Amino acid sequence: LAGGEWGLVAQMCAQAVQKYGLTEGERLVLVATSPLTSQGVYGLVSNLGSLLARMVLQPLEEVTFARFSRLPPAPAAPAAPAAPETP
């Protein structure tokens, strides 16, 4: 890799670590600080809560998808006129 590409690789790795920390951070903190029973209760409540949200919001998502898929496409922007050629 060239010199400038290493900077991009480092930036992408840093973003991946940040994303992992933000998405799995609560689980990591829970594992480090709570007993197994608390972790189990937390996991159960978390999964049931997300299941409930999916069951409530899925019909809304399906209705909006059906509605917006029937809308006509937006008209294309007119093309800019070509500049006249000079000999």
ABEGO torsion letter per residue (X at the ends): XBAAAAAAAAAAAAAAAAAAAAAAAAAAAAAAABBAAAAAAAAAAAAAAAAAAAAAAAAAAAAAAAAAAABBBBBBBBBBBBBBBBX
